[in-house]
Amino acid sequence: MTAITMRFDGLYEKILNQITRSGLATSKSEAIRLALFKMAVDYGFINQETLLKMIRAENKKHPLSEEEIMEGIENAKRATVHR
């Protein structure tokens, strides 16, 4: 496990707050983890299928259906940041 302490202000803070208020993530830490997943998929570091398998493996205590995961991904795609 890697622990990181980061300070966010300005636009970064606004984005994190909007993500959590929208319900896409339950915390700012989760929002950052989700953003990291999206970046990894967008830049080809991992494909979506492998990511879904990893998410399922890590969430055995709270299993999500593929439909729920895909719905979350689609919600994230539709989310916008108002500047």
Phi and psi in degrees as a GROMACS rama.xvg file:
@    title "Ramachandran Plot"
@    xaxis  label "Phi"
@    yaxis  label "Psi"
@TYPE xy
-115.501  128.086  THR-2
-108.258  132.424  ALA-3
-131.252  135.183  ILE-4
-105.898  124.805  THR-5
-132.452  151.617  MET-6
-114.33  127.847  ARG-7
-120.432  130.625  PHE-8
-142.914  173.794  ASP-9
64.406  -136.359  GLY-10
-60.4645  -38.841  LEU-11
-60.568  -44.2446  TYR-12
-64.0258  -41.4908  GLU-13
-61.7259  -44.2497  LYS-14
-62.0258  -47.11  ILE-15
-60.0699  -42.773  LEU-16
-63.8126  -40.6443  ASN-17
-66.5179  -38.8428  GLN-18
-63.1267  -44.0197  ILE-19
-71.9909  -40.1276  THR-20
-64.9725  -32.6466  ARG-21
-73.3271  -15.4292  SER-22
90.3149  1.28955  GLY-23
-65.7238  -30.4077  LEU-24
-139.352  149.529  ALA-25
-87.465  -12.8754  THR-26
-151.391  166.535  SER-27
-66.7531  -35.4229  LYS-28
-62.4359  -43.6189  SER-29
-64.7026  -38.2179  GLU-30
-60.1289  -41.4812  ALA-31
-67.0372  -41.392  ILE-32
-62.3625  -42.9774  ARG-33
-63.4598  -39.9715  LEU-34
-63.2867  -37.3673  ALA-35
-65.2204  -42.1496  LEU-36
-59.6081  -47.5899  PHE-37
-61.0553  -43.2365  LYS-38
-63.1059  -41.0176  MET-39
-62.0088  -40.4749  ALA-40
-71.0832  -47.0015  VAL-41
-59.5934  -35.5651  ASP-42
-96.5042  5.68675  TYR-43
79.012  16.9156  GLY-44
-73.4914  -25.2639  PHE-45
-151.727  145.783  ILE-46
-91.0155  161.28  ASN-47
-60.4299  -39.213  GLN-48
-62.1797  -45.7118  GLU-49
-64.0423  -40.5826  THR-50
-61.1845  -43.8305  LEU-51
-61.0888  -41.6185  LEU-52
-62.4333  -41.7336  LYS-53
-65.5362  -41.5524  MET-54
-62.1573  -45.08  ILE-55
-60.5696  -44.3478  ARG-56
-62.9571  -37.5667  ALA-57
-82.0579  -14.3382  GLU-58
-115.365  37.2034  ASN-59
-62.3972  -28.9916  LYS-60
-69.6541  -31.1929  LYS-61
-131.38  71.82  HIS-62
-63.0112  140.407  PRO-63
-114.867  142.436  LEU-64
-76.3324  161.377  SER-65
-59.7633  -35.4459  GLU-66
-62.4131  -42.5639  GLU-67
-65.1389  -40.2342  GLU-68
-65.3073  -46.9067  ILE-69
-64.2612  -37.2043  MET-70
-61.9414  -41.9219  GLU-71
-62.1506  -41.1433  GLY-72
-64.1137  -43.8954  ILE-73
-65.4376  -39.1092  GLU-74
-60.8866  -40.6899  ASN-75
-64.9702  -37.925  ALA-76
-65.2056  -35.0493  LYS-77
-81.7986  -20.2704  ARG-78
-63.4713  138.764  ALA-79
-124.985  155.908  THR-80
-109.813  120.621  VAL-81
-88.1769  124.845  HIS-82
